[in-house]
């Protein structure tokens, strides 16, 4: 019998990762997205909850580009403007992770070693 180690983000219980560092990065990204969504909701109360979540996740995924832009390099945002638009696929609901649909593992499973 083969044993496979998988990791799960504490904020996105349906998504599995083959690498602990990748699961930690995903968890931190979702944490940042949740905080950004709260700030956006406070700043622009007319936005729907879905719009706020999508914007928070987008900003969290592109945090490096936004960080450059906020550090007196506004041209860094042109990188996001020239990138192809991806379909809106929220990573996970920020408020209720148990309502998320099951997702495929982030990486393909490694081949198991033959039993001795």
N, C-alpha and C positions, 0 to 999 in steps of 0.2 A: 504494500500500500504506500502510495506517495503522499507526502505532506507538502502542502504549498502554503507559504506565509503570504497573507495579504493584509493591507492596512486600510483603515477606514477613517475618513475625516469625521471629527466629532460634530461638525455643523452640517454635513451632507452624508447621512447614514447609508444612503443607497449606493454611493459611488465607492468603488474599490480601487486600491492602488497597489502596485507591486513593490513600491519603494516608500519607505517611511518619510524620507525627506520630501518627496513629491506630495504625500498626503498632508504633511505639515504646511507646505507652501499653499496648497489648496485651502486648507483651513484658515490660514492667515489672510488669504485673499478674500475669503467669504466674510471674515471678521471685519476687514477694512470696508468691504462693500456694504455691510450692514450699517456701519457708522456713517459712511458717506450718504447712504439712503436716508438716515435720520436727519442729517444736516440739510440735505436737499429738501426733504419734506418740510422742515422748519422754515427754510428760506423761500420755498415756493409751494405754499399749501395747496394751490390749485392743481398740482400734479397728482395723477392717480397713484395708487400704491404700486401697481405694476410698472409704471413709468419710472418711479423713484428707484425701485429695485433694479431695473434694467440699467439705468444710468449709473447707479452705485457699482454694479458688477462691471460695467464697461470701464469706468474710471479705475477701479481696483485692478482689473486685468492690465490696464495701460498705465499703471502708476509711475513707471520710470519715465515715460514720455511727459506726463503731467508734471512730475517733479522737475524735469529739465525746464519746462515752460515756466514754472513758478520761480525758478532760479534765474530770472532775467534772460531766458532763451525762448521767447514765444514762438520762434520759427520751428521749434521742435514739434509743435502741433501739426505742422504741415505733413509730417510723417503719417499721422492718423487720417488726415484729409485725403491723402493719395492712396491709402490702403483700400483694398476692395471691401465693400460692405458685406459683412457676414450676416447670415440669418440670425434673428434675435433668438438665442437659446439661453435662457437664464440657467446658470449652473445649478442652483437650488433655491427654493423659496427661503428667504431670509428669516421669516418668522416661524414657519412650520415645516421643518425638514422631514417630518414623518409623512407629509402629504406628497412628497416627490415621487415621481415614477421611477422604477428601477432603471439604472443606467448600466451600460456595459463597462467592464473594467477599463481603466485608462490605458493600460498597456496589455498586450497579449500575454497570456499565461506562458511561463517558461516550461519547456519540456521537462517532464519529471524524469528522475533518474530511475533506471531499472533496479528492481529489488534484488538484493544479493541473496 
